Amino acid sequence: MSDPNASVRREPRRIQAFARFFKQYMSVSTIVAASLPIPVTALQFIPTYAAHTKFLSVYTSLSCFLLLGFIFYSRHALARWMFRPGRQRRRFGLFIDLLPLYMILACASSIAAYHWLLQNSVQDAMADWVRRGAAIGSTEAVLQKTDPMDIPNSTALVVCYLGIFLCAEAAFVLMAIKEYLQDLLGLTEAQLVAGKPAARTDA
């Protein structure tokens, strides 16, 4: 005889299994996001000047791993704001909750700004080549052959490129660190929704 309550009991297990999968996925994503600049830059998935390619792949990944380490290092302070109950949390806690969204928006803005700057930079570089009487055939040739000192908007391009990956990494790490801290503090989803975190503070 089938148990009519069996499906009810199975439902929490499904939710728990999904929660475990999501938390593991988020943790792995932080490492992937930090490592991503190396192949992305080397394989030119995002177009860059050849003069920028090598140092961007190194500096971007290094910056992402440093950011990952710093946010994890700051986990105790973040935990106090993420899980502080009631009125004490309202001033700064909502900002912390929305910080991943701000980072996603900043990442999207950096992408748009980078490609806009790159387009203008290539056009200016082409015009400079023409003024000097040099034969230049295509955008690809400009990206490959322009001297580092002659790249228009060089600093802004580097800053926007770094911003793409740093903002994406920050969003991943902040979301993952909250899941990690929730497990560490033994908090349930119901407690967080109700705004009544457990009294443990051993993060």
N, C-alpha and C positions, 0 to 999 in steps of 0.2 A: 504493500500500500504506500503510495507516494505521500511524502510529507508536504502539506500545503505551505509550510513556513520555510521550506528549503530555499526557495528563490529569494526570500527576504534575508536569510542568513548569508546567502552567497553574494548579495549586492555589496555589503561592506568590504568583502574580500576583493571584489573587483576594483572598488575605489582605492583600497590600500595598495593593490598591485599597480594601479595607474600612478598613484602618488610616488611609489618607490621608483618606477620607471622614469617619471618626470624628473625627480630629484637627481637620479643618476645621469640622465640626459643633460640636465643643466650643468652639472659638474664637469662633464666631458666637454661641453660646449665652450666653457671658459678657456680650456687648454687649446682646443681647436682654433678658437678665435684669436688667441695670442700667437699661434703658430702660422696662421693663415697668410700673413703678409709675405712670408718667404716665397712660397710657390706662386702666389698671385702676382707679386712683383717680378719674379724671375721669368715667369711665362707670359708676362705682358697682358694679363687679363684686363688690367686697368692700364691704359696707355700712359707711358711716362717717357721723359727724355732719357736717352741712354746714359747721359752724364749723371742722372739721379738714381738710376735703377739699383745699382749695387748698394749704395749707402742707405737708400730707403728701405730695402728689404731687411737690412741689419737693424737700423735705428727703430723702425716701426715695431718689429717683433720684440726688441729689447724693451721698448717703452711699454708695450702691452704686458709683458711679463712683470715688469716693475709695478705697473698699475695693479695687476692681479695680486702681487705680494703685498702692496700697500693696503688695499681694501681688506684683505684677509687679516693683516696686522691690526687694522682698525676695527675688527669685528666686535670687540667688547663695547666700544662706544656706540657702534651702529646698533647693537642689540638693545642697548638701553633706550634708544629712540624708536626702534622698530616695534618693540613690545611693551613700552611703557603704557599703563592703562589710563583711561579717562582724560581729565582736563590737562594733566601734565604733558600729555602727548600732542595735544592739538597744535601747539605753536610750531613745532619743528617736525613732528612725526609724519604729518601728511606730506611735507616736502620730501622726506626720505622715501615714503611709499611711491611717490610720483617720479623720483629721480631716474629710475630706469626709462620711463617714458620720455623725460627730458633728454636723456642720452640718445635714445632712438631718433628723436626729432633733430638733435644736433648732428647725428651721423648722417641723416638724410640731407640736412643742410650742407654738410661738408662735401657730400657727393655732388650735389648740384653746383656748389661753388667751385669745386675742383674742375669739373668738366667745363664750366663756363670760363674759368681762368685759363685752362689748357687751350681751349679753342682760340681765345684772344691772344694767348702767348704764341701759338703756332703761326697765326696770321701776322703778328708783329715780326716774328723771326723770319718768315718768308719775305716780308717787305724789306727787312734789313739785308737779306741775301741778295735781293734784286737790286737794291741801292749800291751794293758793292760789286755788282756785275757778275755774281756767281750764278751758275746754272743750278736750279733746284727743281726737282721733278715732282715731288709729292710730299704729303704730310709725314709719311713714314721716313723719308729722307731727312726732313727737318728734325724729327725726333732723334734720329740716329746720329746726325752729324753736327748738330749745333754745339758749339763750345760752351762749357759750363758757365763761363763769365759772360756769355752773350744771350743767356736764356731770359726772355722777358718774364716778369712776375715770378721769378725763381723761388724767392722766400715764401710768397703766398701759396704757391703750388705745394711746397714741402709741408707747410703748416696744415693745409686742407687735407693733404694725403694722410698725414699722421692723424688728423682729426677723425677721418673716416673709421680707422681701425681702433683708435683709443676710445671713442664714444661707443662703438659697438661692443668692445671688450668690457667697458664699464657697465653697460646695460646687462650683459650676460653675468658678470661677476656679482653685481648687486642682487639680481634675482636668485642666483645660486646661493649666495651667502645667507639670504633670508631663509631659504629652505634648510640649509645646514644648521643655522641657529635655532630654527623651530624644532628640529629633531633633538638638538643638544639640550634645549630647555624642556623638552618633553611636552610641548604645547600641541593641543589638538586644533583641528580646523574650527570646531565649534567654539572653542575658547577665543580664538582670534576674531571670529565673526562677532561674538558677543562683546568683545573688547575687555575680556577678563582673563588676562594671561596668568599662568601659574606663578606662584611666589618664588620659584627657583631663580637664582641669578648667577649661576656658576658657569656662564658662557666663557 
